[in-house]
Amino acid sequence: MTEPDLRPPHRRALSDRLAHFPFWLLATVLLGIVLLWLFVVDNDYRVILTALQQGILTTVYVTAIAFFLASVVGLGVALMRTSHSIVLRQIAAFYTEIIRGIPILVLLFYIAFVGAPMLVNGLNYLLAPLIEAEVIGKISIRGFDFTWRAIVALTIAYSAFLSEIFRAGIEAVGKGQVEAAFALGLSRGQTFRHIVAPQALRTILPPYGNDFVSMIKDSALVSALGVQDITQLGKVYSSSTFRFFETYNVVAFLYLVMTISLSLGVRALENRFKRYDQQD
């Protein structure tokens, strides 16, 4: 039997507030203020930030497009995994298990140096009659730049992980609700749109947001292909100036700003959904 809390109400309230206060966020903000102060007073930090500006745009561009495409592909694979067709389920399971078992960096190299040339050669083979008739020109592998090869690799890698998140969200919706929707005359598309998707969204939001944060960090791997993202430009700048400490401070700060901002946004959206559920 637990003993009653005999503390005055104001002390209990203060204790509860302290227990839930995000001290980690306060420490992060203070660290950010220190770095921003260095950007203001230290000319080296300002020069480094200027040198990395284009890398910020490239990182955001690669991450946004790759995550959107991975979400589309992952949702398609998840629907295949939950299909009544055993053939579709096995194909989706094969895709998911194979892709998840390959390190992202290895997949990145494979797509860039094996998959892309094979795709270009295949297209040239299919379009050979038109190329010989000089209707179109021969496709060159140089036309498939490394930025898009990196986007394709990240799309394939993360689609496998997102498909499992989507599948878990879909299967979390009770079968009774789906059967009731069918009994009311709703089609499969209407059932998914009005019954399954709204409930699955609440389930998948935390892991879905975590995967977006992970992709922002994993986008640094594209620097291995020479893509001019934050990491690659930081590596080039530090190698030429030997200011490794300052440069990688800025690189880490930029990634932290993106990831923590996104994490806080996902958490705020999750809390908003919880408030709606409590009102219902």
N, C-alpha and C positions, 0 to 999 in steps of 0.2 A: 504493500500500500504506500503510495507516494505521500509525502508530507505536504500540507498546504503552503502556498507561497505567502508568507506574512509580511513581505515588503510593501511599503506604501505604493499606491497606484502609479504615482509619477516616476518612482524608481523602476518599477516594472516596465513602464512604457519606454523609459530611457534605455533600459537593458535590451529590450526588444529591438529598438532602433539601431543600437550599436551592433547587435547580432546580425542584422540584415544590411548594415551599411557596407557599400562596396569599397573597402579600403584599397583593394588592388587597383580600382579605377582611379582613386585619388592619387596613388603612387605613380600610375601611368601618366596622369595629367601633369603632375609635377615634373616628371622626367621630360615630357613633351615641352613644357615651358622652358626648361633648362636648354633643350636643344634649339628651340625657337630663339632664345636669347643669344645663343652662339651664332645663329644665322644672321642676327642683327649686328652683333659687335665684331664678328670674325669674318673678314673678307674671304678667307679660304673656303668656309662653309657656303657662302653665297655663290662663289664661283662653281663649287661642286654641284650645288642645287641647280644652277643654270645649265651645267653640262648634262645633267640627268633629266631635264625636262622632257625631251623627246622620248626617253625611255618610259616615263610615266604614261604617256599616251599610248605607246606600243603595248605596255603591260595591260592597261585597261582594255584596249582594243582586242587583244588576243584572248583575254579572259572572258570578256562579255560574249564574243561571238562563239567561242568554244563551248562555254557553259550553256548558252541557248541551244546550240545544235545538239549537245550532249543530252539536254533535257528532252528534246524532241525524240531523239533516237532511243533514249532510255525509257521514255513512256511507251514507245512502240514495242520495245523488247518486253517491258512489264506486262503489256496487254497480251503479248504472245505467251508469256509464262502463265497467265491466268486463263488462257483460252481453253475451250473444250477439245480442241484438236491436239492429239498427242504428238503429231509431227511438229506443229508450231511450238509446243512446249519444249520438245527435245532440242530443236534448233536454237531456241532462246537460251536454254540451259547451257548448251555447248558454247555459245557465244559468250555468255556471262562468265562461266568458269575459266575459259581460256584467256580472256582478256584480263580478268582480275588476277590471274596467276603470273602475268608478265609485268616486270617492273616498268614504270612509266618511262624512265630514261631509255631502256632497251626498246620499248615500243616506239619512242620518238625517233631513235636512230633507224629502226626497221622501216617505219613509214617514210622517213626522209630519203633514205638511200636504197631501199628495196621496193617499197610499195609505190612511191611516186614514179620511178622509172618504168616499172611494170605497167602502171596505168597509162602512161604516155605511149609506151610501145603498143599496148593493146588498142588504144584509140587510133594510132597511126595504121595499125593492121586493119581495123574495121573500116577506116576511111580511105584505104589505099586506092580504090577506084577514083574517088574524087581528087585525091592528091595527084595521081598519074594524069588525070585529065586537066590538071592545073586549075581546078575549080576553087580549091582551097590549098593553103600551104601546109607543109609538114609541121606537126606540132613539135616544139622543142622543149626539152626538159627544163631549160632555163626559164621558160614561161611559167613554170610552177614554182614560185619563189618559196624560200624557206619559211617565211612567216605563215603562209597557208599550209605548208606541210606540218608545221608545229600545231596549227589550229586543228587539222584533221587528226593528228595523233592524240591531242588532248581530248578531242570529241570522242574518239573511240574508247580511250582509257576510262573517262568518267561516265560514259553512257552505261557501261557495265555496272558501276557502283550505283548510279542513280536508278537504274532499272530495279535493283533490289529494294531501294528505298520506296519507289513507287509501288512495287508489288506488295511490300509490307503494309503500306497505307491502304491499298485496295482490299487486301484480304482482312484488314482490321474491321471493315464494315460488315456488320452481321448479315449472314445469308438470308435471314428472315426478312430484312428490309428490302433486299433485292427481289426476293420472291413476291413480296407484297406489291412492289412496283410493277412487276410483270402481271400480277393478278388485276391491277388497276388499268392495264392496257398500255403501259409505257413501253416504248421500244428499248432495245439495249442502249442505243445512243442517249435517249432521254434519261434512262435510269442512271447511266454513268454521269451525265451532266448535272442532274438535279439531286441525286441521292448519294452516289458513291463519291464523286469528286469533292463536294464541299466538306464531307466528313474526313476523307483521306487527307485533305490539305492540312487540317489541324494536326494530324498524326505525323506527316512527313516534314512539316516546316522546320523543326530543330535540326534533324540530320541533313535536310536539303540545304539549309543555310550553312551548316558546317562544311559541307562539300564545296560550296561556293568559296568559302574562306580558304579551304585547302587548295582549290584550283588557283587562287591568287598566288599562293606560296609556290605551288608546283609550276606555275608559269615561268618561274626563274630557271627551270630546266631548259627552256628554249634558247637560253644563252649558249648552250652547248652546240647549237646549230649556227651561231653567229647572229641570231636575231637581235636587233638593237633594243632590247628591253632595259629595265633599270639595272639588272645584274650585269648584263654585258657591258653597258656603258660605264658602270662603276668599275668593272674589271679593267677596261681599257684606260680609263682616266687614272686609276691608282697605279697601273703599271708604268704609265708615262711620267707621272709626277712623284711616285713613291710616297704619296700621302694615303697610305692604306687605312690608318686609324680614322682619319676624318671622313674619307670616302665611304667606308663601310658603316660608319655611324649614320651617315645620311641615307644610305641604301636601306639599312635596317629601320630607320625612322619612317621612311616612305611606305615600306611594307606594313609596318605597325599601324600607321594612320589608316590605311585601306582596310586591313583585316579587323581592327578593333571597331572602326566605324560600322562596318558591315555586321559584325557580331552584335553590337548594341542595337542596330536597326532590326535584326531578326528577333532579338529578345523583346524589343518593344512591341513588335507585331504579334509575337507569341502571347505576351501579356494582354494585348488587346483582345485576342481571340478568347482568352480565359475569362475576361470580363464579360464578353458577350455570352459565353456559355453559362456564367453564373446568373446573368439577368434572365436567361431563358429558363 
